[in-house]
Amino acid sequence: MAASMNTAGEENILRDIKNQFFEMVPIRRMKWKTTHSDEDVSPDMQRAVLKATVQHATCKQYPPSLNYQRAFVKSILHKLEDIDADICDEIYETYSDLLQQKEEEDDTLCYKTYTLPCGNTISLQESVHLISQGTTGLSTWQAALNLAEWCMENSTFLKNKRVMELGSGLGLTGITVCKNNQMKSYTFSDCHPQVMYLLMRNIETNLAEQSSQTVFTPPDVFPSSSKQCPEKKDGRMIKSIRRQLSTNTEASNPCSVSMCSDIMEISYTSTASSSYDDTEDMFSDSADFQIESQNWVMDDCLPGMYCFCQDERIRLMKYDWETSDDRVLWDIAPDVILAADVVYDVSIMPALVSVLRKLLSLEMECGQRATAVIASTIRNEDTRDHFLIVLANEGLTYEIVDSPTKRIFHYEDTIPIEILKIRCPAAS
């Protein structure tokens, strides 16, 4: 009995370490659970940790940052040395191999992999920097993880609904919902061209797995006037993103940005240098942003809308709250609007709340109106209060809903995360 309990304990330890590693939890915040047994640091356990992390197949296919992998193995070495443990040769060999590997394009793009309760995983390609090129959308933020957990616990709320997500970022919340719920449709939306490109790739990576028979062509996001082959365009797209992300890797003052309290110690950045100039930069005219790929079909009736070929219920839309044609909202007519970490700048709140007002005032065939669920990290009470005032000025009501009861992902929770349900009264 004791042996079986010890084995179960070791499996839980390995699972927890593995999940934190692939989510790239900052080394300083990693939790190393133990069973207080010598087996926790035995050479066999050390090898098991390596196999579950840096030697795992997922690490080869969807690699975390190389700098992060090095820091992870180095931290293991230090912990073992501190307790004078017998360190297996594989630890030293693995660390040496990682040091010899060459960083690809400044190691600016990496993968984070999140494990769902059912065992499915979501691998997202994103920037190692929290703020890049003037957008926060190239990283997955805490509120998106919290909202994804809430959606998993409230699956009946989303069942058979038309869902639209505002500011989808890299897609963690939406992909989680699509993997765990049966919906009529799910519309991802964003406006930043780099974010849109990585969002598209992440959707393909994670939502094409359900059909191994589907062969996806290399995606291509370019102005429609471009005539280059998709493979070359795809390579140039990633190269351009990497180049732009690495234009300012030195920290100007990381503490000056209030939302960067959880920046990993392996990398700091502010917005990239505005002096960057490349005549071949494919993001120079975001107004011409289009997807030219066999994996997506443009909706002829809705400008900027693309349907995923493998599942027509999944849609991707370029949507700018301030400048886009609002007529597209009437055609989408969602039952549920989701958004995470969109309440961070008072200057964008009028446009955001205006969009919410238009969506929530639509009456469905059944006479009901949509509900918005907004998750926000409360970094600044004044910003949060300003958002509530703007909601009230637009005649919208809100209620604070319970946070998810079970923690699935590993993220910093010292700053509170609040989830609001927002509605438009029928008489409004």
SETI-303295 format. One line per field, with one value per residue (C-alpha): residue number from 1; x, y, z. Coordinates in steps of 0.5 Angstrom, whole numbers, plus 500, padded with zeros to 3 digits. Example, Ala and Ser with C-alpha at 12.3 -4.5 7.8 and 13.67 -1.06 7.14 Angstrom:
2
num: 1_2
xx: 525_527
yy: 491_498
zz: 516_514
END
This chain:
428
num: 1_2_3_4_5_6_7_8_9_10_11_12_13_14_15_16_17_18_19_20_21_22_23_24_25_26_27_28_29_30_31_32_33_34_35_36_37_38_39_40_41_42_43_44_45_46_47_48_49_50_51_52_53_54_55_56_57_58_59_60_61_62_63_64_65_66_67_68_69_70_71_72_73_74_75_76_77_78_79_80_81_82_83_84_85_86_87_88_89_90_91_92_93_94_95_96_97_98_99_100_101_102_103_104_105_106_107_108_109_110_111_112_113_114_115_116_117_118_119_120_121_122_123_124_125_126_127_128_129_130_131_132_133_134_135_136_137_138_139_140_141_142_143_144_145_146_147_148_149_150_151_152_153_154_155_156_157_158_159_160_161_162_163_164_165_166_167_168_169_170_171_172_173_174_175_176_177_178_179_180_181_182_183_184_185_186_187_188_189_190_191_192_193_194_195_196_197_198_199_200_201_202_203_204_205_206_207_208_209_210_211_212_213_214_215_216_217_218_219_220_221_222_223_224_225_226_227_228_229_230_231_232_233_234_235_236_237_238_239_240_241_242_243_244_245_246_247_248_249_250_251_252_253_254_255_256_257_258_259_260_261_262_263_264_265_266_267_268_269_270_271_272_273_274_275_276_277_278_279_280_281_282_283_284_285_286_287_288_289_290_291_292_293_294_295_296_297_298_299_300_301_302_303_304_305_306_307_308_309_310_311_312_313_314_315_316_317_318_319_320_321_322_323_324_325_326_327_328_329_330_331_332_333_334_335_336_337_338_339_340_341_342_343_344_345_346_347_348_349_350_351_352_353_354_355_356_357_358_359_360_361_362_363_364_365_366_367_368_369_370_371_372_373_374_375_376_377_378_379_380_381_382_383_384_385_386_387_388_389_390_391_392_393_394_395_396_397_398_399_400_401_402_403_404_405_406_407_408_409_410_411_412_413_414_415_416_417_418_419_420_421_422_423_424_425_426_427_428
xx: 500_506_509_503_502_509_508_502_505_511_506_503_509_512_505_505_513_511_505_509_515_510_506_513_512_517_523_522_515_515_512_516_512_515_513_518_522_529_526_524_531_534_537_531_527_531_531_524_523_528_523_517_520_526_526_519_516_512_518_521_515_512_519_518_524_531_533_527_529_536_534_529_535_540_535_534_542_542_537_540_547_544_542_548_544_547_546_545_550_544_542_549_549_542_544_551_547_542_548_551_544_544_538_533_532_534_529_523_518_516_511_507_503_497_494_486_483_481_488_488_493_493_500_500_506_507_512_517_516_509_509_511_510_505_500_499_496_502_502_497_495_492_485_485_487_482_476_478_477_471_468_470_466_460_460_452_452_455_452_449_450_453_460_464_470_473_480_482_489_493_487_487_480_477_481_479_472_472_475_470_463_458_457_453_459_465_468_475_476_482_485_493_496_501_496_492_497_499_492_490_496_494_487_490_495_490_483_485_488_480_481_488_486_486_492_494_497_502_498_499_497_499_496_492_497_502_504_509_508_505_511_516_511_510_517_518_512_515_522_519_515_522_525_521_520_528_529_529_530_534_529_528_525_521_518_515_509_504_502_509_509_509_515_519_526_529_527_524_522_518_514_519_523_519_526_525_524_524_521_519_515_509_505_506_499_494_488_490_491_488_488_490_490_487_485_480_475_473_466_463_458_462_468_474_471_474_471_476_475_475_470_465_463_470_471_476_475_479_475_477_473_474_474_470_463_458_454_458_455_448_450_454_449_452_448_455_460_467_473_479_484_481_480_487_486_481_482_479_473_468_469_469_463_460_461_458_452_451_452_448_442_440_434_434_429_427_426_432_439_446_450_457_462_469_475_479_486_485_491_489_482_481_481_476_472_472_470_464_462_462_458_453_453_451_445_449_448_453_454_460_460_464_471_472_473_478_485_487_493_499_499_500_494_497_493_485_482_474_469_463_457_454_447_443_436_430_427_434
yy: 500_505_503_505_511_513_512_516_522_522_522_528_531_530_532_539_540_538_543_549_548_548_554_557_559_564_560_564_562_555_551_544_540_534_528_529_523_521_519_526_527_520_520_516_522_527_523_522_530_531_526_530_537_538_531_531_530_536_540_538_540_546_548_554_559_556_561_559_551_553_557_551_546_550_551_544_543_549_546_539_542_546_539_536_530_525_529_524_525_526_533_536_533_536_543_543_541_547_551_549_550_557_561_562_569_572_567_572_567_561_556_555_549_549_542_542_537_532_531_535_541_547_550_557_561_567_573_572_579_581_588_588_593_597_591_587_581_577_574_570_574_572_574_570_564_566_567_560_557_560_558_551_551_554_550_550_558_557_551_552_559_564_567_573_574_581_582_575_576_569_565_561_563_561_555_552_554_551_544_544_546_545_552_554_558_562_568_570_578_582_588_588_585_581_578_576_572_568_567_564_560_558_556_552_548_547_546_542_536_533_531_528_527_534_537_544_549_554_560_567_574_579_585_582_585_581_575_571_564_562_558_564_569_565_565_572_573_570_573_580_578_576_582_587_583_584_591_593_587_592_594_601_601_595_598_604_599_598_591_588_586_579_579_573_574_572_577_585_589_595_597_596_602_606_607_600_601_596_597_589_590_586_590_597_597_594_596_591_585_579_572_568_561_554_553_559_562_569_571_575_578_580_584_582_575_568_561_556_550_544_547_553_554_557_564_569_577_583_588_595_597_605_604_598_598_596_593_587_586_585_579_576_577_573_570_571_576_574_579_578_584_589_594_597_604_609_612_606_605_609_605_598_600_603_596_592_597_595_588_587_591_586_582_575_571_569_576_575_579_577_577_579_576_581_578_584_584_590_593_600_601_608_605_599_604_609_603_602_609_608_602_606_612_607_604_597_594_589_584_581_573_568_566_559_555_550_553_549_554_557_564_570_571_577_582_580_578_580_577_581_579_585_586_591_592_591_598_601
zz: 500_502_495_491_495_494_487_486_490_485_479_482_483_476_473_477_475_468_467_470_466_459_462_463_470_472_476_482_482_481_486_488_491_495_499_504_501_499_493_491_489_487_481_478_480_477_470_471_471_465_461_463_461_457_454_453_446_447_448_441_438_442_445_451_450_450_456_460_459_461_467_469_469_472_478_479_479_484_488_488_490_496_499_497_493_488_482_476_469_465_469_467_460_459_461_457_451_452_453_446_443_439_440_434_432_439_442_442_440_444_446_452_453_458_460_461_466_461_459_453_452_448_445_444_440_443_445_451_452_456_452_444_439_443_444_450_445_444_451_455_461_468_466_460_464_469_464_461_468_469_462_464_470_467_461_461_460_453_451_444_444_439_442_440_444_444_444_443_443_442_443_450_452_446_444_451_450_443_446_452_449_444_441_435_433_436_433_435_434_434_430_431_425_429_434_428_425_431_433_426_427_434_432_427_431_437_433_427_432_432_425_423_416_415_412_413_408_411_413_409_412_407_403_397_392_394_389_393_394_401_404_403_406_412_413_412_417_422_421_421_428_431_428_431_438_438_436_444_448_453_459_459_466_467_473_469_466_472_468_468_475_473_468_467_470_463_459_459_454_453_447_441_438_434_429_426_419_414_407_406_413_411_417_414_412_417_413_407_412_409_410_404_406_404_411_411_407_407_408_402_406_412_411_415_417_416_417_419_413_418_423_420_427_428_425_426_425_424_428_431_436_434_426_424_421_426_421_422_429_427_423_428_433_439_445_449_449_452_454_458_460_456_461_462_459_460_453_450_454_451_444_448_452_446_442_448_448_441_442_448_446_440_441_439_436_443_445_450_450_450_456_456_461_462_466_469_473_478_477_478_482_479_472_474_477_471_467_471_471_463_463_467_463_457_461_462_468_471_477_480_479_483_481_479_485_482_480_473_470_474_474_479_483_488_484_484_478_477_473_471_468_464_461_457_461_456_457_455
END
